[in-house]
Amino acid sequence: MTLADIAQVGVRLGISLAGIYLLLCVLLWILQDKLIFHPRPVAAEPRHPAAAAVELARPDAVLRGWTVNADSTGPLIVYFGGNAEEVSGHIAGFAERDATTVLFNYRGFGTSDGKPSEAVLVPDAVAIIEWAKARFPNRPLVLFGLSLGSGIATLAAPDVQPDAAILVSPYRSVEHIALATYPIFPIRWMLKHPFRAFTAVAHMPQTLVFAAPNDRVIKFAETEAQLRNFGTKAELRTFAIDHGQFLAHQPVWEAVDAFLAGVPARAAEVAEWSEDE
């Protein structure tokens, strides 16, 4: 084989590899919604006595969820779940808290209408929080976000001014996670749902953070990077559990209860400071 033949083979191989790479880029772009969002149906209609079904009409969809402990005089929690979570499974856990909790399924999850995307989920979150504040006024507001929901809660914060927050496996952005997972692809140009939570950290209040050092979904290093953005506003608690086990782990709920007990006093201090300003 001559040098010319070798060069020709090299060119053909390069063209083939480039074609495969471009094909993979196209497939990743097409499939990204399925990689990020995993809608789940309601397995069984909740019958917990502390829960009441509610609806929120948006301009192009109806969101459906539940209020839990509506008669409580404790803080108001608004919960945002993970990317493969139907939230009614947490009703029993929130029913044991000294707080009122509002849980809505994302678009396409449970019986909520529509299709999920960052473009609608963050405005939906703001609308849900404002709805909850109007329905349960004069309560300290606590945003509670798990996994994907930690970013949604954080991105909603500038518009709703929470008094406290609880985040499980928070991240800087889905973009950062995707870049670490698919380093050879131009993620910044391809990603439709970057969920850049790091851009809203300045608007977050005192925050309790749960993380697992061996988390295989959102790496602990990613959570640590986001915690550096929080600085002293975040308190980290770690547990040797899997990503999907946090709200089935009693020590997590014990830490939640202890944190919630201090929320009214912190909210009062912030309000007094704001009046002085």
N, C-alpha and C positions, 0 to 999 in steps of 0.2 A: 504494500500500500504506500503510495507516494504521500508527500507532505500535503499536497493539494487535496488528496482524498481524505486525509485525516482532518484537515481544516473544514472540509465540506461536512464530514460527520459531526464535527464539533458545532458547526453552525446549526445543523438540523436538530441536534440534541438541545442546544440552547433555545431554539424556537419552540421545541416541544415542551421544555421545562417552563418557558415563559407562558405558553398556552395553558399548561396545567395550573400554574400559579394564578393566572387571571381567572380561570374557571373556579378555582377555590375561593377567590375573592368574591366573585359573583354569588356563589353558593352561600358563603358566609353572610353576605349582605341580605340575600333573600330569606335566609333561615334565622336571622338574628332575633326576630320577634319570638319564635318558638324556643330559642335558646334562653331568652330573658324571662319570658312570661309562661307560666304553666297553670292555666286556669283549672280550678277544681269545682265540681258541683256541690251542692248541699247534700251531704250523705243522708241526713235525716232531719226533719224539721225540729228545731230545738223546742223542748217543752219545759225548760227550767223555769220555776216560778218567779225568779228574779229578772227574767228577760222579756222584753217586749219588742215585737217586730216593728220596724220603721222604714220609711222610704224617703228619699230625697230626689226631687225632680231637677235634673240638669237640662240645659237647652236641647241636648240631643240624646239623652239617656236618663233612665231612672236607676238610682243606686239603692240597694236594699241591704239592710243590716239590722242591728239590735241595740237597744239600750239595756243596760244591766244595773240593777240597784238604783232605779230612778228616784227613789225616796231618800237616798242617802244624803247626808249633809256634808260629806267629805269632799275631797278634791274632784274635779272633773277630768277624767282620763279619756283621751281620744286615741284609739289604737289603729296602727297601720301594720299589716302583716307582711309575710314573706312572699316571694314570687311564685310559690306553689302552695299557697295556704288559703283555705276557706275558713273564715274567721270564727264561725259559730262553734268550732271545737274548743275555743278558749272561754266560752261563756261561764262554765262552771268555775274556772280559776278566778276570773274577775268577780264573780258573784261573792267570793269569800273576802274580797277586799273592802275596806271601809272607804268606799269611793263610788261614784257613778261612772260607768264606762260606756262609751259609744264605739261600736265596731261596725263598719260598713265593708262589704266586699268590694274589691276593685271591679271596674268594668270587665265583664266577661267571666268573672268569678262568682260562684254561688248562683244567685238568681238576678244579679245586677246586669243591666243591659250593656251593650256596646263592646268595644274592643280596647284593650289596654295599650297605652303608650305614655311616654313621659309628658307629651304635649297636653294630655287630658288628666292624667293622674295627679299631677301637682295642683292644678286649679281645682280639681275635685276635692283634694285634701283640704284646701283652704275653705271651700264651700262647706264641707262636712264640719270643720272646726267652728266656723261662724254659726252654722245651724245649731251645733251643740251648745255654744256659748249663749245663744238666744233662748234656747230651751231650758238651760240650766244656768241662769245668771248668777253672778256674785259668788262664783266658785273659783278657787285657784285652778288654773289650766295646766294639765300635765300632758305632754305629747309622748306617746309610747310607740316606738317603731322597732320592728324586728327585721333584720336582714335588709331586703329591698326597702321595707317600710321605714328603716332608720334614715335612709336618704330622703324619702318622701317627706317624713316628719321634719327633717332639718330644712329642706327646701321650702316648706310651708311656713317656717318660723318667722321670716321677716314680715309676713302679712298678718300674723295672728298674735304675736308677742306672748309666748307661753311663759308661765311662771316657773316651770321645771320640765325636765325631760328624762325619759328612760329609753336608752338605745341598746339593742342587742346586736352584736356583731356589726357595728357601724363601719363604713368605708368612706374613702375620699370621693370616689366616683365609680360608677360601673365602667367608665372608660379606663381607669387605672387597673381594675380587675381584668378587663379584656386585654389590655396591653400586656399584662403579665402572663395571661393564658395563651394568647396568640401573638407572640412577639414579632413574627415575620410578616404580619399583615398591617396595612395602613389603617389601623383602627380609628384614628382621629378623623379620617375622611369618610369612613364607612358607617360609623355608629350613629343610629338614629335616636338612641335613648341613653345619653351619657350620664344622666343623674349626677351632676357635679355638686355633690353635697358640701364639699369643702368651701364652695363659694358663699355659703350661708352660715357658716359657723359663728361668725361675729354676732349674729342675731340670736344665738342660742343662750338659754339661761343655764343655771346650775344643772348638771346632767349626770345621772347615774348610768354607767356603761357596764354591760356584761359581755364577756368574751371567753372563748375557749382556746387555749394555746395550741391545741391540735385540730382546730376547725379546718375542715377540708373544703368548705364551700367559700367562705370569706377568710382568707389567711389571716392569722394573728398579726403578721407584720403589716398588713393593710390596715387593720384596726388601730395598731400602734401609730401608724403614720397619721391617721385622722385624729387620734388623741393628741398628737403634738400640735395640731391646729387648734384644739380646744384649750390647751394650756391648763390653768388651774381651775377652769370651769367644769372639768370632768373628773369623776371619781370612778376608778376602774375596779371591778370585781371579776375574778377569773374562776372558772370551774372546769374540771376535767371531764367534760361531757361532749357529745357530738352536737353538730350545728342545730339539729332539729329537736333537741331535748331540753332547751332552756325552760320553756313554760310547763314542762312536765317534771321539773326538778324543784323540790320543796325549798331548798336553801335559796334559790333564786327568788321565790315568792316571799320568803322571810326578809330578804334584803329589800325587796320592793316595798313591803309594809313599813319597814323602818324608815325608808326614804320618804314615803308618802306622809308619815307622821310628822315630818319636819317641814313639809311643803307650805302649810298655812302660815307658819311663822316667817319663812323666807319670803313668801309673797307679800306679807304685811310690811316687812322691812324694805322691800323694793318699792312698794307703793309710797311709803313714808319718804324714802329717798327721792322719789320722783316729784312728790309735792314740794319738798325743800328746794329742788332745782327750779 
